[in-house]
Amino acid sequence: MRMPPFPTKRDWYPPRVLFALLLTTVATGPEPVVFTSPPGQPEVTKDRVYVGSQDGTVYAFDRSSGRQIWTFKKARDARNRPLAVGGLVLIGGFDGVLDALDAETGKAKWSFRAGKVDWEYRDKFINGRPVVVNGLAVLSSEDHNVYAVDLATGKEAWRRRLGEEPQALELPVVDGCALVGAWDGRLYSIDVKNGSVKWVSKTEFTPTGHAVWNGSMNVYKRATGEEKWLKVSQRPFLTCVPAFDDQNIYVSRWSGELLALSRKTGRQVWRFAPDTENLPEAGSRFYVALHNGIVVYGTSADAHIYGVEAKSGRKLWSVKRGAPLDGPFPVPGTGVALFAEEREQGLHGLAIDMKTGRELYSADGLVYLPSVIGKVAYAPVVNPDGDGFLLIGMDAITGHTVWTLSRRSN
């Protein structure tokens, strides 16, 4: 997923995130599997581990023994989290292709290529991983489209063009509709059966026109052809995965604000706006977390974590950190949210109590996004004993390492 650069000394392309206690508790004993190319978000099932890497190699391992079962080669970076479903492993990537691989052999059953459009677009990257509903794999691409692909055949069932490019890691399905934000600052509710738009969010401070990223600044190109430079406070990009309850949907835009939208209509219920007017890329890029009536999100450029009352939009607490923040990566049902700081000396992660904002633990060492599965966070880390990278699983509540992908004799 392509992102404009953060104003830091570290390279933010592609994004790298840290969140928990990492290397001090990596298990000794069996030989860990060492990756030479940085791995991405893993998909971990009862018996298997599926993971792609920066060099485009996709791996399948036996979870218990660490035995490599198969590999598959994609054309470009394949660090998106795979999805194991119905005997298939679905994985997209920077090549703009969603591949459906046989879960047992790694052979391609079909491949679906994005970028099937007749207008100019920046990229065709497949964002995150698809959601499967009623035999359709629904995914977003940076070619401005949301696609539905028949899981059995790989044929396109429908597509829906958005007003700008989407970048969400996941597409939650609410009331039969996939929710996806775009660079035009809007959240779209799209019927997964046929691709029709149920609603488009209606909020304050949503500019009109077409966003153009020129490498250092944002320009909005209006229908008349007029170009308008945006103030940083107007930067509207909406790329996070929303949270939702029975009444509302909660999203953050890069301008820093947190919005509550009606689940039925997409209309704004309330808007929480911290003082981020003069800061670029202030809002959450990845997720918004919700637990027991408290919405938690982080701002990147002003390095704050906020806890906001879901009912009213009233700020309950805020925490100032020392570096730009990414997250939260919520741990469902626990009240724990995982964050990352992009410090000059490296990646530093932390877990916080969503009720109070209190830090629970922190440490260094992760190299890419985590996959939170149940109460375990699986992620790639640097190898503490030499070159390369490892895959570990951590108890997301305590930060202790509970699993390392390792070769064990049968």
FENCOR-V415031 format. One record per run of one state. SS is the DSSP state (hx for helix, st for strand, lp for the rest). FROM is the first residue (numbers start at 1). LEN is the number of residues. If there is no record, write none. Layout:
SS/FROM/LEN + SS/FROM/LEN
This chain:
lp/1/22 + hx/23/3 + lp/26/5 + st/31/2 + lp/33/2 + st/35/1 + lp/36/3 + st/39/1 + lp/40/3 + st/43/2 + lp/45/3 + st/48/6 + lp/54/3 + st/57/6 + lp/63/5 + st/68/6 + lp/74/9 + st/83/3 + lp/86/2 + st/88/4 + lp/92/5 + st/97/6 + lp/103/5 + st/108/6 + lp/114/12 + st/126/1 + lp/127/4 + st/131/3 + lp/134/2 + st/136/6 + lp/142/3 + st/145/6 + lp/151/5 + st/156/6 + lp/162/11 + st/173/2 + lp/175/2 + st/177/5 + lp/182/5 + st/187/5 + lp/192/5 + st/197/4 + lp/201/1 + st/202/1 + lp/203/7 + st/210/4 + lp/214/4 + st/218/4 + lp/222/5 + st/227/3 + lp/230/2 + hx/232/3 + lp/235/6 + st/241/1 + lp/242/1 + st/243/2 + lp/245/3 + st/248/5 + lp/253/5 + st/258/5 + lp/263/4 + st/267/6 + lp/273/14 + st/287/1 + lp/288/1 + st/289/3 + lp/292/2 + st/294/6 + lp/300/4 + st/304/6 + lp/310/5 + st/315/6 + lp/321/4 + st/325/7 + lp/332/4 + st/336/8 + lp/344/2 + st/346/8 + lp/354/5 + st/359/6 + lp/365/1 + st/366/1 + lp/367/4 + st/371/3 + lp/374/2 + st/376/7 + lp/383/6 + st/389/7 + lp/396/5 + st/401/4 + lp/405/1 + st/406/2 + lp/408/3
